[in-house]
């Protein structure tokens, strides 16, 4: 299982969100991968990501949950508590 954070260098929310998500990923033993949508537009488009921040929880090739634009770290944590 992994969390994928689609971010942008110009996104201040993304910059503030990343360390908090790293803590959540560590707490749940999940890998956090960051993809810059400006540097990797094809990869972002393949996942249907067109705005930052977008966070996707995946297991293998299956998307379990997606959070986009306005979401809180506590929402992510609550979902992970229920699923795991």
N, C-alpha and C positions, 0 to 999 in steps of 0.2 A: 504494500500500500504506500502511496506517495501523495504529497501535496505539491501542486505545481502553481507557483505564483507568477502570473503574467504581469509584468510591470514595465514602467518607462522611467528613464532617468529624469524626465521633466515632471514626474508625478510625485509631489511631496507626500501624499498619503502613502504611496508605495514605499517610500524611503522610511517613513515612521512605522509602517506596518510590518516590514520584513523582520526586524529583530524580535517582535512580539510573536510572529508566526514561527520563528526558529525555536523559541521557548516552548510553544505548544507542540511542535513536531518532536522536540526532544522529550517532552513529558509523556507523549503517547508512543514514542519509539517509531516514528514515521519519518521518512526522508522528505526534506523540503528542497524542491528544485525551483530555481528562478529562471524565467525566460523573459528577456527584454523584447517587447513587441516591435520596437523600432529596428533593432538589429536582426531579428528573426521574424519578419512579417509573414513568411510562408508557413512557418511552423505554427504561428499564432492563428492564421487563417484556417489551417487544417483542423484546428481545435475549435473553430468558430468563435475566436476571441478577437474583439475589435475595440475593447476599451480596457483601461487599467484603473485600478487594480482588478484583476479577476483571479480567483483562486479555485482550483479544481482538485477534488479528491478522487484519485484513481486507484483501482486495483487491477493490475495487468493492463489490458487495453480498454477496460470498462470504466466509464465515468460514473462515480457514485453520487457526487453532489457538486454543485457549482455555486459560487458566490461571486457577485460582480458589482462593481461600483461602490455601493453603500452597504457595508456590512461591518459587524464588529467581531473582534477576536473572541468575545464570549459566545457569540453565535456558533462559531466554528468549534469552540471547545465543547459547548453543550451537545452539538451534533456528534462529535467524536465520542463523548461519554455515552451517548445512547447506542451508537453503532458498535463501539469496541467494548 
